[in-house]
Amino acid sequence: HVLTVLNASTSAINRSVSLIGAMNFDGKGNYSFSGQELDSSRGSTASAFSVSGTYAVSSGGLFQMQNPIDNTDTEYGGVGGANEIIASSTEYQYDDVFVAIPAGPGSGVQGSYQVGFIDYLQGNASNVRDGYFTLNSSGNGSFGNVTVNGAMANQGSTDTSQNLSGVTYSFNGSNGTITFPTASNPASELVSGAKTFAVSTDGNILLGGRPNGFDLFVGVKSAPPGST
């Protein structure tokens, strides 16, 4: 979950908040979250965070829940065929996106994934960057060499690419870490350093971000050749 509060006059980010962790839905309209929160209004290091709230799902998959960052706000979205959830605030002061997947074991990371990302680096709108890349794995803990394409606001918002060698990943249960090479100056690169991630139980979705950052990436497994 990544959330920003913008200055209405300048569009600068006044506050950034991110959550990463595990959320349990009890099937009766109640959820509980345990993980960590990074709030730019409180410092630059994430801290342990837990919260509970309510949610509802319609028969057609429409979804709403109390915002775990601010329970006076409501997130609206939907539940997909693999029980993935995407939601956001629509009627309040926040610009945010909430994404959740049912987490599976690391052995589910197999094949080719098309990945998109956005990063509010340092919680600063002037440093925002977004882009896309492909991850390929045969389940051996390596994504090999990765080419990232995207743009960075602090680099003129022009299209650029970044070549990364030896991208690896590991799992402890359902908690994964993907390790990109660490840039000497992260503000000048699209992607840098380690990120926490998970794979969905069906192996088709990757979801993650930096524990001490305001970023989010989502990867979807490429369709087999000839599929429609």
Accessible surface in RSA format (square Angstrom, percent):
REM  Atomic radii and reference values for relative SASA: ProtOr
REM  Chains: A
REM  Algorithm: Lee & Richards
REM  Probe-radius: 1.40
REM  Slices: 20
REM RES _ NUM      All-atoms   Total-Side   Main-Chain    Non-polar    All polar
REM                ABS   REL    ABS   REL    ABS   REL    ABS   REL    ABS   REL
RES HIS A   1    16.52   9.0   2.11   1.5  14.42  36.9   2.19   2.3  14.34  16.7
RES VAL A   2     5.78   3.8   4.60   4.2   1.18   2.9   4.60   4.0   1.18   3.2
RES LEU A   3     0.31   0.2   0.00   0.0   0.31   0.8   0.31   0.2   0.00   0.0
RES THR A   4     2.46   1.7   2.46   2.5   0.00   0.0   0.69   0.9   1.77   2.7
RES VAL A   5    22.91  15.1  22.91  20.7   0.00   0.0  22.91  19.9   0.00   0.0
RES LEU A   6    71.88  40.0  55.55  39.7  16.33  41.0  55.55  39.0  16.33  43.9
RES ASN A   7    48.11  33.2  45.46  43.9   2.66   6.4   2.19   5.3  45.92  44.4
RES ALA A   8   112.65 103.6  67.06 103.5  45.59 103.7  78.42 110.4  34.23  90.7
RES SER A   9   107.44  90.8  66.45  88.7  40.99  94.4  35.81  76.3  71.63 100.4
RES THR A  10    94.38  67.1  64.68  65.6  29.70  70.8  69.95  94.0  24.43  36.9
RES SER A  11    71.92  60.8  66.09  88.2   5.83  13.4  28.57  60.8  43.34  60.7
RES ALA A  12    48.89  44.9  44.60  68.8   4.28   9.7  48.84  68.8   0.04   0.1
RES ILE A  13    25.03  14.2   2.21   1.6  22.83  55.0   2.21   1.6  22.83  61.9
RES ASN A  14    94.03  64.8  60.38  58.4  33.64  81.0  23.11  55.6  70.91  68.5
RES ARG A  15    60.96  25.6  60.35  30.8   0.61   1.5  22.31  30.5  38.65  23.4
RES SER A  16     0.09   0.1   0.09   0.1   0.01   0.0   0.00   0.0   0.09   0.1
RES VAL A  17     0.00   0.0   0.00   0.0   0.00   0.0   0.00   0.0   0.00   0.0
RES SER A  18    11.51   9.7  10.90  14.5   0.61   1.4   6.46  13.8   5.05   7.1
RES LEU A  19    10.70   6.0   3.18   2.3   7.52  18.9   3.57   2.5   7.13  19.2
RES ILE A  20    47.38  27.0  41.78  31.1   5.61  13.5  45.98  33.1   1.41   3.8
RES GLY A  21    52.94  65.3   0.00   N/A  52.94  65.3  19.23  52.8  33.71  75.5
RES ALA A  22    74.13  68.2  64.38  99.4   9.75  22.2  70.34  99.1   3.80  10.1
RES MET A  23    38.44  19.9   9.47   6.3  28.97  69.0  10.20   8.7  28.24  37.4
RES ASN A  24    93.74  64.6  89.01  86.0   4.73  11.4  27.85  67.0  65.90  63.7
RES PHE A  25    60.35  30.2  36.72  22.7  23.63  61.5  36.72  22.3  23.63  67.6
RES ASP A  26    63.54  44.5  37.64  37.5  25.90  61.2  32.51  76.5  31.03  30.9
RES GLY A  27    68.23  84.1   0.00   N/A  68.23  84.1  34.61  95.0  33.62  75.3
RES LYS A  28   178.78  87.2 144.08  88.4  34.70  82.6  97.33  87.6  81.45  86.8
RES GLY A  29    20.86  25.7   0.00   N/A  20.86  25.7  14.78  40.6   6.08  13.6
RES ASN A  30    71.61  49.4  70.86  68.5   0.75   1.8  19.71  47.4  51.91  50.2
RES TYR A  31     5.64   2.6   0.87   0.5   4.78  12.4   2.71   2.0   2.93   3.6
RES SER A  32    55.05  46.5  52.80  70.5   2.25   5.2  34.97  74.5  20.09  28.1
RES PHE A  33    13.30   6.7   9.94   6.2   3.36   8.8  10.80   6.5   2.50   7.2
RES SER A  34    74.76  63.2  69.31  92.5   5.45  12.6  33.93  72.2  40.83  57.2
RES GLY A  35    25.99  32.1   0.00   N/A  25.99  32.1  17.30  47.5   8.70  19.5
RES GLN A  36    51.73  28.9  51.22  37.4   0.51   1.2  10.91  23.2  40.81  31.0
RES GLU A  37    10.07   5.8   7.68   5.8   2.39   5.7   0.37   0.7   9.70   7.9
RES LEU A  38     4.57   2.5   3.85   2.8   0.72   1.8   3.90   2.7   0.67   1.8
RES ASP A  39     6.18   4.3   1.39   1.4   4.78  11.3   1.20   2.8   4.98   5.0
RES SER A  40    46.98  39.7  22.98  30.7  24.00  55.3  21.73  46.3  25.25  35.4
RES SER A  41    79.58  67.2  37.14  49.6  42.45  97.8  40.58  86.4  39.00  54.6
RES ARG A  42   175.11  73.5 133.41  68.0  41.70  99.3  63.19  86.4 111.92  67.8
RES GLY A  43    40.00  49.3   0.00   N/A  40.00  49.3  34.92  95.8   5.08  11.4
RES SER A  44    99.70  84.2  77.95 104.0  21.75  50.1  50.50 107.5  49.20  68.9
RES THR A  45   104.65  74.4  88.12  89.3  16.53  39.4  59.08  79.4  45.57  68.9
RES ALA A  46    19.95  18.3   3.04   4.7  16.91  38.5   3.16   4.4  16.79  44.5
RES SER A  47    68.40  57.8  61.07  81.5   7.33  16.9  45.54  97.0  22.87  32.0
RES ALA A  48    98.27  90.4  66.83 103.1  31.44  71.5  69.55  97.9  28.72  76.1
RES PHE A  49    46.14  23.1  37.99  23.5   8.15  21.2  43.06  26.1   3.07   8.8
RES SER A  50    83.40  70.5  61.80  82.5  21.60  49.7  25.17  53.6  58.23  81.6
RES VAL A  51    37.72  24.8  25.40  23.0  12.32  29.7  35.33  30.7   2.39   6.5
RES SER A  52    77.65  65.6  62.80  83.8  14.86  34.2  25.64  54.6  52.02  72.9
RES GLY A  53    10.48  12.9   0.00   N/A  10.48  12.9   7.61  20.9   2.87   6.4
RES THR A  54    70.28  50.0  69.82  70.8   0.46   1.1  51.01  68.5  19.28  29.1
RES TYR A  55    30.63  14.3  17.93  10.2  12.70  33.0  17.84  13.4  12.78  15.8
RES ALA A  56    54.45  50.1  48.47  74.8   5.98  13.6  53.48  75.3   0.97   2.6
RES VAL A  57    73.61  48.4  39.69  35.9  33.92  81.7  40.98  35.6  32.63  88.5
RES SER A  58    53.83  45.5  35.89  47.9  17.94  41.3  44.90  95.6   8.93  12.5
RES SER A  59   134.78 113.9  81.72 109.1  53.06 122.2  60.90 129.7  73.88 103.5
RES GLY A  60    72.41  89.3   0.00   N/A  72.41  89.3  38.05 104.4  34.36  77.0
RES GLY A  61    17.10  21.1   0.00   N/A  17.10  21.1  15.50  42.5   1.60   3.6
RES LEU A  62   130.95  72.9 128.60  92.0   2.35   5.9 128.92  90.5   2.03   5.5
RES PHE A  63     7.06   3.5   1.08   0.7   5.98  15.6   2.83   1.7   4.22  12.1
RES GLN A  64    82.29  46.0  82.04  60.0   0.25   0.6   8.53  18.2  73.76  55.9
RES MET A  65     2.31   1.2   0.00   0.0   2.31   5.5   2.31   2.0   0.00   0.0
RES GLN A  66    55.66  31.1  53.55  39.1   2.12   5.0  14.59  31.1  41.07  31.1
RES ASN A  67     0.49   0.3   0.00   0.0   0.49   1.2   0.00   0.0   0.49   0.5
RES PRO A  68     3.48   2.5   0.12   0.1   3.36  12.2   0.47   0.4   3.02  18.8
RES ILE A  69    26.14  14.9   1.17   0.9  24.97  60.2   1.58   1.1  24.56  66.6
RES ASP A  70    29.52  20.7  23.78  23.7   5.74  13.6  13.85  32.6  15.68  15.6
RES ASN A  71    89.98  62.0  75.91  73.4  14.06  33.9   6.11  14.7  83.86  81.1
RES THR A  72   104.61  74.4  68.61  69.6  36.00  85.8  75.05 100.8  29.55  44.7
RES ASP A  73     8.23   5.8   4.99   5.0   3.25   7.7   2.45   5.8   5.79   5.8
RES THR A  74    40.94  29.1  37.34  37.9   3.60   8.6   7.11   9.6  33.83  51.1
RES GLU A  75     0.00   0.0   0.00   0.0   0.00   0.0   0.00   0.0   0.00   0.0
RES TYR A  76    94.55  44.1  88.29  50.2   6.26  16.3  54.20  40.7  40.35  49.7
RES GLY A  77    25.29  31.2   0.00   N/A  25.29  31.2  19.52  53.6   5.77  12.9
RES GLY A  78    27.79  34.3   0.00   N/A  27.79  34.3  20.44  56.1   7.35  16.5
RES VAL A  79    42.79  28.2  22.34  20.2  20.45  49.3  23.26  20.2  19.53  53.0
RES GLY A  80    28.74  35.4   0.00   N/A  28.74  35.4  21.06  57.8   7.68  17.2
RES GLY A  81    90.64 111.8   0.00   N/A  90.64 111.8  46.88 128.7  43.75  98.0
RES ALA A  82    30.14  27.7  14.35  22.1  15.79  35.9  24.26  34.2   5.88  15.6
RES ASN A  83   100.23  69.1  93.67  90.5   6.55  15.8  13.86  33.4  86.36  83.5
RES GLU A  84    39.79  22.8  39.45  29.8   0.34   0.8  11.11  21.5  28.68  23.4
RES ILE A  85    13.61   7.7  13.61  10.1   0.00   0.0  13.61   9.8   0.00   0.0
RES ILE A  86   101.41  57.7  98.54  73.4   2.88   6.9  98.54  71.0   2.88   7.8
RES ALA A  87     3.52   3.2   0.00   0.0   3.52   8.0   3.52   5.0   0.00   0.0
RES SER A  88    35.58  30.1  35.36  47.2   0.22   0.5  12.54  26.7  23.04  32.3
RES SER A  89    12.48  10.5   0.08   0.1  12.40  28.6   0.20   0.4  12.28  17.2
RES THR A  90    80.59  57.3  46.24  46.9  34.34  81.8  51.20  68.8  29.39  44.4
RES GLU A  91   143.74  82.5 110.82  83.8  32.92  78.4  51.36  99.3  92.39  75.4
RES TYR A  92   107.32  50.1  77.60  44.2  29.72  77.3  54.25  40.8  53.08  65.4
RES GLN A  93   102.82  57.5  76.74  56.1  26.09  62.1  39.43  83.9  63.39  48.1
RES TYR A  94    15.84   7.4   6.97   4.0   8.87  23.1   0.55   0.4  15.29  18.8
RES ASP A  95    75.67  53.0  67.80  67.5   7.87  18.6  24.19  56.9  51.48  51.3
RES ASP A  96    20.66  14.5   0.00   0.0  20.66  48.8   5.69  13.4  14.96  14.9
RES VAL A  97    46.70  30.7  46.64  42.2   0.06   0.1  46.64  40.5   0.06   0.2
RES PHE A  98    10.80   5.4  10.80   6.7   0.00   0.0  10.80   6.5   0.00   0.0
RES VAL A  99    17.63  11.6   7.37   6.7  10.26  24.7   7.37   6.4  10.26  27.8
RES ALA A 100    20.26  18.6  17.45  26.9   2.81   6.4  20.20  28.5   0.06   0.2
RES ILE A 101    24.50  13.9   3.45   2.6  21.05  50.7   5.90   4.3  18.60  50.5
RES PRO A 102    41.71  30.4  29.36  26.8  12.34  44.9  40.93  33.8   0.78   4.8
RES ALA A 103    51.97  47.8  24.97  38.5  27.00  61.4  24.97  35.2  27.00  71.5
RES GLY A 104     3.49   4.3   0.00   N/A   3.49   4.3   3.49   9.6   0.00   0.0
RES PRO A 105    83.47  60.8  80.99  73.8   2.48   9.0  82.65  68.2   0.82   5.1
RES GLY A 106    13.36  16.5   0.00   N/A  13.36  16.5   6.72  18.5   6.64  14.9
RES SER A 107    85.46  72.2  63.09  84.2  22.37  51.5  55.90 119.0  29.56  41.4
RES GLY A 108    22.13  27.3   0.00   N/A  22.13  27.3  20.38  55.9   1.75   3.9
RES VAL A 109     0.00   0.0   0.00   0.0   0.00   0.0   0.00   0.0   0.00   0.0
RES GLN A 110    80.74  45.2  80.30  58.7   0.44   1.0  32.10  68.3  48.64  36.9
RES GLY A 111    34.02  42.0   0.00   N/A  34.02  42.0  32.03  87.9   1.99   4.5
RES SER A 112    32.22  27.2  28.05  37.4   4.17   9.6  22.52  48.0   9.70  13.6
RES TYR A 113     0.00   0.0   0.00   0.0   0.00   0.0   0.00   0.0   0.00   0.0
RES GLN A 114    92.36  51.6  86.18  63.0   6.18  14.7  48.72 103.7  43.64  33.1
RES VAL A 115     3.70   2.4   0.00   0.0   3.70   8.9   1.50   1.3   2.20   6.0
RES GLY A 116    34.05  42.0   0.00   N/A  34.05  42.0  26.81  73.6   7.24  16.2
RES PHE A 117    23.22  11.6  11.04   6.8  12.18  31.7  15.68   9.5   7.54  21.6
RES ILE A 118    54.50  31.0  54.28  40.4   0.22   0.5  54.28  39.1   0.22   0.6
RES ASP A 119     8.52   6.0   8.52   8.5   0.00   0.0   1.81   4.3   6.71   6.7
RES TYR A 120    51.60  24.1  51.60  29.4   0.00   0.0  20.30  15.3  31.30  38.6
RES LEU A 121    14.29   8.0  14.29  10.2   0.00   0.0  14.29  10.0   0.00   0.0
RES GLN A 122   130.25  72.8  95.58  69.9  34.67  82.5  43.20  91.9  87.05  66.0
RES GLY A 123    10.26  12.7   0.00   N/A  10.26  12.7   0.20   0.5  10.06  22.5
RES ASN A 124    64.86  44.7  61.23  59.2   3.63   8.7  10.70  25.8  54.15  52.3
RES ALA A 125    33.32  30.6  26.43  40.8   6.89  15.7  26.84  37.8   6.48  17.2
RES SER A 126    73.07  61.7  64.41  86.0   8.66  20.0  33.29  70.9  39.78  55.7
RES ASN A 127    18.06  12.5  18.06  17.5   0.00   0.0   0.00   0.0  18.06  17.5
RES VAL A 128    39.39  25.9  38.61  35.0   0.78   1.9  38.61  33.5   0.78   2.1
RES ARG A 129     4.03   1.7   1.48   0.8   2.56   6.1   3.63   5.0   0.40   0.2
RES ASP A 130    70.68  49.5  70.51  70.2   0.17   0.4  11.13  26.2  59.56  59.4
RES GLY A 131    14.91  18.4   0.00   N/A  14.91  18.4   8.06  22.1   6.85  15.3
RES TYR A 132   135.53  63.3 135.53  77.1   0.00   0.0  97.48  73.3  38.06  46.9
RES PHE A 133     8.20   4.1   4.17   2.6   4.02  10.5   7.01   4.2   1.19   3.4
RES THR A 134    49.61  35.3  41.56  42.1   8.05  19.2  23.20  31.2  26.41  39.9
RES LEU A 135     1.15   0.6   1.11   0.8   0.04   0.1   1.15   0.8   0.00   0.0
RES ASN A 136    84.55  58.3  78.45  75.8   6.10  14.7  30.65  73.8  53.91  52.1
RES SER A 137    11.26   9.5   0.00   0.0  11.26  25.9   5.39  11.5   5.87   8.2
RES SER A 138    84.13  71.1  59.61  79.6  24.53  56.5  49.28 104.9  34.86  48.8
RES GLY A 139    35.88  44.2   0.00   N/A  35.88  44.2   2.32   6.4  33.56  75.2
RES ASN A 140   108.32  74.7  70.30  67.9  38.02  91.6  41.14  99.0  67.18  64.9
RES GLY A 141    22.67  28.0   0.00   N/A  22.67  28.0  15.49  42.5   7.18  16.1
RES SER A 142    41.41  35.0  37.62  50.2   3.79   8.7  22.46  47.8  18.94  26.5
RES PHE A 143     6.15   3.1   0.00   0.0   6.15  16.0   0.86   0.5   5.30  15.2
RES GLY A 144    29.83  36.8   0.00   N/A  29.83  36.8  28.94  79.4   0.89   2.0
RES ASN A 145   121.67  83.9  92.33  89.2  29.34  70.6  26.54  63.9  95.12  91.9
RES VAL A 146     4.18   2.8   0.41   0.4   3.77   9.1   2.83   2.5   1.35   3.7
RES THR A 147    68.01  48.4  57.80  58.6  10.21  24.3  32.78  44.0  35.24  53.3
RES VAL A 148     0.00   0.0   0.00   0.0   0.00   0.0   0.00   0.0   0.00   0.0
RES ASN A 149    46.00  31.7  46.00  44.4   0.00   0.0   6.79  16.3  39.21  37.9
RES GLY A 150    12.54  15.5   0.00   N/A  12.54  15.5  10.21  28.0   2.33   5.2
RES ALA A 151    21.54  19.8  19.07  29.4   2.47   5.6  19.40  27.3   2.14   5.7
RES MET A 152    11.22   5.8  10.57   7.0   0.64   1.5  10.88   9.3   0.33   0.4
RES ALA A 153    39.74  36.5  19.16  29.6  20.58  46.8  19.53  27.5  20.21  53.5
RES ASN A 154    53.35  36.8  21.32  20.6  32.03  77.1  22.65  54.5  30.71  29.7
RES GLN A 155    84.04  47.0  64.78  47.3  19.26  45.9  18.34  39.0  65.70  49.8
RES GLY A 156    57.05  70.4   0.00   N/A  57.05  70.4  35.82  98.3  21.24  47.6
RES SER A 157    72.94  61.6  52.39  69.9  20.55  47.3  32.63  69.5  40.31  56.5
RES THR A 158    88.32  62.8  81.04  82.2   7.28  17.3  68.65  92.2  19.67  29.7
RES ASP A 159   138.96  97.3 110.89 110.4  28.07  66.4  37.25  87.7 101.72 101.4
RES THR A 160    53.35  37.9  38.63  39.2  14.72  35.1  24.02  32.3  29.33  44.3
RES SER A 161    66.64  56.3  42.57  56.8  24.07  55.4  10.43  22.2  56.22  78.8
RES GLN A 162    17.96  10.0  12.93   9.4   5.03  12.0  13.72  29.2   4.24   3.2
RES ASN A 163   120.37  83.0  93.20  90.1  27.17  65.4  32.19  77.5  88.18  85.2
RES LEU A 164    11.31   6.3   8.58   6.1   2.73   6.9   9.81   6.9   1.50   4.0
RES SER A 165    80.53  68.0  70.63  94.3   9.89  22.8  36.62  78.0  43.90  61.5
RES GLY A 166    48.48  59.8   0.00   N/A  48.48  59.8  33.10  90.8  15.38  34.4
RES VAL A 167     0.00   0.0   0.00   0.0   0.00   0.0   0.00   0.0   0.00   0.0
RES THR A 168    61.66  43.9  61.66  62.5   0.00   0.0  45.57  61.2  16.10  24.3
RES TYR A 169    20.11   9.4   9.27   5.3  10.84  28.2  10.45   7.9   9.67  11.9
RES SER A 170    71.21  60.2  63.83  85.2   7.38  17.0  46.04  98.0  25.17  35.3
RES PHE A 171    52.83  26.4  14.94   9.3  37.89  98.6  17.63  10.7  35.20 100.7
RES ASN A 172   125.00  86.2 117.34 113.4   7.66  18.4  31.39  75.5  93.61  90.5
RES GLY A 173    58.89  72.6   0.00   N/A  58.89  72.6  43.92 120.5  14.98  33.5
RES SER A 174    45.65  38.6  38.90  51.9   6.75  15.5  12.31  26.2  33.33  46.7
RES ASN A 175   103.22  71.2  97.66  94.4   5.56  13.4  20.82  50.1  82.39  79.6
RES GLY A 176     0.92   1.1   0.00   N/A   0.92   1.1   0.00   0.0   0.92   2.1
RES THR A 177    55.49  39.5  54.80  55.6   0.69   1.6  24.95  33.5  30.54  46.2
RES ILE A 178     0.73   0.4   0.73   0.5   0.00   0.0   0.73   0.5   0.00   0.0
RES THR A 179    60.57  43.1  59.40  60.2   1.17   2.8  43.61  58.6  16.97  25.6
RES PHE A 180     1.24   0.6   0.67   0.4   0.57   1.5   0.67   0.4   0.57   1.6
RES PRO A 181    54.42  39.7  41.25  37.6  13.18  47.9  52.29  43.2   2.13  13.3
RES THR A 182   109.52  77.9  78.15  79.2  31.37  74.8  56.40  75.8  53.11  80.3
RES ALA A 183    22.21  20.4   6.97  10.8  15.24  34.7  17.31  24.4   4.90  13.0
RES SER A 184   127.36 107.6  80.11 106.9  47.25 108.9  60.69 129.2  66.67  93.4
RES ASN A 185    77.75  53.6  75.97  73.4   1.78   4.3  23.78  57.2  53.97  52.2
RES PRO A 186    59.62  43.5  57.41  52.3   2.21   8.0  57.41  47.4   2.21  13.8
RES ALA A 187    25.25  23.2  24.00  37.0   1.25   2.8  24.07  33.9   1.18   3.1
RES SER A 188    42.53  35.9  31.25  41.7  11.28  26.0  21.81  46.4  20.72  29.0
RES GLU A 189    57.00  32.7  55.78  42.2   1.22   2.9   3.25   6.3  53.75  43.9
RES LEU A 190     4.97   2.8   0.75   0.5   4.21  10.6   0.75   0.5   4.21  11.3
RES VAL A 191     5.80   3.8   2.82   2.6   2.98   7.2   5.80   5.0   0.00   0.0
RES SER A 192    16.41  13.9   8.12  10.8   8.29  19.1   6.44  13.7   9.97  14.0
RES GLY A 193    10.93  13.5   0.00   N/A  10.93  13.5  10.93  30.0   0.00   0.0
RES ALA A 194    50.72  46.6  37.37  57.7  13.35  30.4  37.37  52.6  13.35  35.4
RES LYS A 195    14.52   7.1  13.80   8.5   0.72   1.7   8.49   7.6   6.03   6.4
RES THR A 196    41.87  29.8  41.66  42.2   0.21   0.5  27.71  37.2  14.16  21.4
RES PHE A 197     4.37   2.2   0.72   0.4   3.65   9.5   3.49   2.1   0.88   2.5
RES ALA A 198    19.89  18.3  19.83  30.6   0.05   0.1  19.83  27.9   0.05   0.1
RES VAL A 199     0.07   0.0   0.07   0.1   0.00   0.0   0.07   0.1   0.00   0.0
RES SER A 200     1.80   1.5   0.58   0.8   1.22   2.8   0.58   1.2   1.22   1.7
RES THR A 201    89.54  63.7  60.43  61.3  29.11  69.4  43.38  58.3  46.16  69.8
RES ASP A 202    70.35  49.3  40.15  40.0  30.20  71.4  42.05  99.0  28.30  28.2
RES GLY A 203     3.88   4.8   0.00   N/A   3.88   4.8   3.56   9.8   0.32   0.7
RES ASN A 204    60.68  41.8  60.68  58.6   0.00   0.0  12.74  30.7  47.94  46.3
RES ILE A 205    19.46  11.1  19.46  14.5   0.00   0.0  19.46  14.0   0.00   0.0
RES LEU A 206     0.45   0.3   0.45   0.3   0.00   0.0   0.45   0.3   0.00   0.0
RES LEU A 207    24.46  13.6  22.09  15.8   2.37   6.0  22.09  15.5   2.37   6.4
RES GLY A 208     6.55   8.1   0.00   N/A   6.55   8.1   6.27  17.2   0.28   0.6
RES GLY A 209     3.73   4.6   0.00   N/A   3.73   4.6   3.73  10.2   0.00   0.0
RES ARG A 210    50.44  21.2  44.75  22.8   5.69  13.5  18.52  25.3  31.92  19.3
RES PRO A 211    46.49  33.9  44.50  40.6   1.99   7.2  44.50  36.7   1.99  12.4
RES ASN A 212    77.76  53.6  62.95  60.8  14.81  35.7  21.52  51.8  56.24  54.4
RES GLY A 213     2.78   3.4   0.00   N/A   2.78   3.4   2.02   5.5   0.76   1.7
RES PHE A 214    10.88   5.4  10.85   6.7   0.03   0.1  10.85   6.6   0.03   0.1
RES ASP A 215    10.98   7.7   3.96   3.9   7.03  16.6   1.44   3.4   9.54   9.5
RES LEU A 216    20.18  11.2  18.52  13.3   1.65   4.2  18.79  13.2   1.39   3.7
RES PHE A 217     4.81   2.4   4.42   2.7   0.39   1.0   4.81   2.9   0.00   0.0
RES VAL A 218    45.82  30.2  41.87  37.9   3.96   9.5  41.87  36.4   3.96  10.7
RES GLY A 219     0.00   0.0   0.00   N/A   0.00   0.0   0.00   0.0   0.00   0.0
RES VAL A 220    82.92  54.6  82.07  74.3   0.85   2.1  82.07  71.3   0.85   2.3
RES LYS A 221    63.90  31.2  50.83  31.2  13.07  31.1  27.57  24.8  36.33  38.7
RES SER A 222    40.01  33.8  24.54  32.8  15.47  35.6  30.18  64.3   9.82  13.8
RES ALA A 223    76.24  70.1  47.94  74.0  28.29  64.4  52.81  74.4  23.42  62.0
RES PRO A 224    92.85  67.7  84.43  77.0   8.42  30.6  90.27  74.5   2.58  16.1
RES PRO A 225   140.91 102.7 107.69  98.2  33.22 120.8 119.51  98.7  21.41 133.0
RES GLY A 226    82.25 101.4   0.00   N/A  82.25 101.4  43.28 118.8  38.97  87.3
RES SER A 227    58.24  49.2  26.32  35.1  31.92  73.5  34.72  73.9  23.52  33.0
RES THR A 228   183.82 130.7 106.13 107.6  77.69 185.1 109.61 147.2  74.20 112.2
END  Absolute sums over single chains surface
CHAIN  1 A    11014.2       7837.4       3176.8       5880.1       5134.2
END  Absolute sums over all chains
TOTAL         11014.2       7837.4       3176.8       5880.1       5134.2
